[in-house]
Amino acid sequence: MIRLEGVRFRYLRGPEAVRGVTLSVEDGEFVGVVGHSGAGKTTLAKLIAGLLKPSEGRVLVDGMDTRFVPASALARKVGYVFQNPEAMLFSATILDEVAFALRNFGFPPSEVEGRVRAALEKVDLRKPLSASPHALSFGEKRRLAIACILAMDPSVVVLDEPTTGLDYARCLSLFETLRKLNEEGRTVIVITHDTDLLARFAERVVVLEAGAVVRDGPSREVLSDVEFLREHGFTPTQLQVLASRLGAPAPTPSAVAETLARAWAR
């Protein structure tokens, strides 16, 4: 379980990026965090992963206060995938890339390759272990970065804007992978601007604005509230607008997709 209690964070000589955030994420949840640029999403994600320490308040990961736990120790519980996957890749081969953290933590060589292969299989990256990470496509680099995290078998996976630079088909494929990880029992927290994908995959959505939580609830409820979306600068779909005018419940993109799939199957 992750618990944030009155968390504030200010960058040196900068504005307050996170302002008094209190929220809990239960084990096994799939949570989306949305907000415009500068809303504090990435800062919040790094606080959860222990890469940043709160200026005020505290972040608890399975009861451990991140202020007093090294980020390296938290890495076995919380895996953080950066927005730019290339920032995580520096080894000569895929094997060395995925094995890097495992070797640093002293895993026996007999276990390392098995974990590497299992992690790559989970993200459906089928490349020779001897291949260079830098020869991969951007989408493949994203999958490799996720595999590097999964090799450590964390119970929580935090991804910062994982769909950046991907077309819709690859975004959908990536979120299908995240759903599978969630179905295995992992907690998944996704920082994204893509409300359509969150409506389809996430159980819960947290909306940040100027570093504060302005909405937190079931994705279907939050992302079908046309008035709220407009008030906070998000663009509702035409179907959501029409439903609002008719006084009917506004459908989420996922509900529309399911309806179309059923109609097509007839």
N, C-alpha and C positions, 0 to 999 in steps of 0.2 A: 504494500500500500504506500502511496505517496501522499504526503500531507504538507501543504504550504500554509503557514500561519502568519498573517500580517506582514507578508514579505514585501520589502522595498529594496530597490537597487538603484544606485546612482553611479554613473561612470565618472572618473576623475575629471574635474572641471567641465562636466557635462550635465545635461538635464537628468531628472529622475526618470529612468526607463521603465521601472515597475513600481506601482504605487499601491501598497496595502492589499496585496492579493492574498486571499484565503480561499483555498479549495482543496478537495481530496480527490484522488483517483484510486479507485478500488482495483484490486488484482483482477486481471483479465478484461478490463474495459478497453474499448476502441474509442479514443477521444480525438476530436479535431479541434485545433486552436486556430481561429481566424481573426483577421484584423488588417487594417491598411498598413502601408509602409510606416515605420516609426511607432507602431502600436505597442511594441515591447515583446513581440512573439518570440524572436530569437533569444532575447535576453532571458525570458521565462524558461525556454527550453534548456538553456545552458545552466540556469539555476537548478533545474530538476536533475540535470546530469552531474551536478557538482563541479562544473567547469568554472562557474562563478559562485561566489559566496554572498549571501544577502547582506546589505548594509544594515537592515533592520529585519526583525522577525526570524523565522527559521524554516528550513525545508527538511522534512523527515522522509527517509527512504527505508521502509521496513523498520521504522523506529530509530534509525541512525541519523543523527543531526549532521548534515553535510558540512557545517562549519568546522567540524572537528574530525572529518574523515577525508583522507587524500582522494583526489579525483581518480587516481589509479586503482584504489581499492573499490570505489563505487563502480568502476568500469565492468566489474564482474556481475553487477546487478542491473545497471542502467547502461544500455548501449546508445551512443549518440552519433547520428549520421549528419555530417555537415551539409549545408546547402550546395556547396561546390564539391563534388566527390573527389576532384583532383587534389584538393587540399589534404586528403587522407591517403593518397597513393604516392609511394616513393620507392618501392622495391623493384628489382629487376624482373621478377617473375610473379605470376599469380600465386603460386605456392608460397613464396616468401612473403607476399603481401598479406595473405590471409593468416599465415602462420606466425606473423611477427609478434602479436600480443601473446599468443599461446607460448611461444618460446620465452618471452620476457617473464611470463608468470611461472616458468619452470615446468610446463607440461612435458611428460616424457616423449621422446621422438616417436615411439610406437603409437602414441595417441594422436599426435599432431596431424599427420596426414589424413587419418580417418575423420577428424573434426573438420579439416579443410574441405575434403570431398563432400561431407554431409552439408556444410554451410553453402557450398556452391550449388549443390543439388536443390536446396531449399529456394534459392533465388533463380533457379533454372539458367545458370550461366554455364554453358557447355563449351569450354575452351581448354586446350592443353594446359596443364599446370606449369609448363615451361614457357608459355606465352607471356609477352610483355603487357603489363596493365596499360601502358601508354599507347598501345596499338589498338585498344578497344574503342568502340563507339562511345558517345557520351552516355547513352542509356545503359550500355554494358558496364561502364565505369561506376554508374550509380548502383547497379546490382552487385558489383564487386565490393563496393564500400559497405553495403548492407551485409554481405557475406562475412566481411572482416569483423563486423560486430557480432554476428550470429555465432561465429566460431567459439566465442567466449560463453555462449549459452546464457545470455542475460534474461532476466524475467521481465524487463521493461525495455522497449525499443522506442527511442525518440528520433523523429526524422524532421529535419528543417527544410521545408519547401522541396520535397523529393520529386515533384513533377516539373520543376524548372528545366526548360530546354527539351522537354519530351513532347512528342505529338500525342493526340488523344488516345490512340491505340496503345502506345507504350505506357501512358499514364494509367489506363485501365488495367493493363497487365501487371503493372507495379502494385496497384491497389489490391488486385486479386492475390498477389503474393503476401501482402500485408494482412489480408483477411485470413489466409491460411495460417500465418504466424499467430494471429489472434485466436484462431480456433484451436491451436495447440496449447493455449493457456497463457500466452504472453500478453502483457499490457502493451498496447500500441498507442503512442501519442504522435499525431501528425500536425505539423505547422504548415498551413497551406492557405492560399487565396482561393482555391478551387472548391467553391461551395457545392457544385454539382456532384463532385466525387464524394465529398463528405456526406451529402444527403443519401448517397447510395451505399456507402460502406460504414460510416461511423455511427455508433450508437448515441453519441453525445457530442455537443458542440459548445465550446467556450469562446465567447467573443470578447476580444480585447480592444480597448480604445484609450489612447494616451496612457498606456501602462496599467489601466484598471480593468477589471472584469465588469462588463456591462450586461452580459447575458450568459447563462449557463443552464443548459437543459437538453432534453432529447433532441436529436438532430431534426427529426420530422417536425417537431413543434417549433423550434427556433427558425429553421430554414423555410418554413411555410408562412411565416409571419411577415406579410408584404409590407405592412406599415413600419415595422421595426427595421426591415432590410433597407427600405428607402431612407428612413430617418438616419441610419448609420452608414449611408453611402454605398450600399450594395445594390446591385441591379437584379430585381426579381424577374423571372421568366414571364413571357406573355401569358402562359397558362395560369401562373400564379396570380397575375393581375386580373385576368378574366374571372377566375374563381372568386377573387375578392369582391369584384363588382357585383357578382351574382349572389354574394353572401354565402357561398359554399366554402367548405374547407379547401385551402390551397394545396394542390398536389405538389409533392417534392419531385425532383427529377427521377429519383429512384422509383417512385410510385408510377410515374408515367412510363418508364422503361419496362416495368413489370407488366403493366396493362398492355403495352404494345406487343410484348413478347407472347402474352397469352392469346392476343388477337391473331398474331401471325401463326401461332401453332394450330389454330382451328382449321 
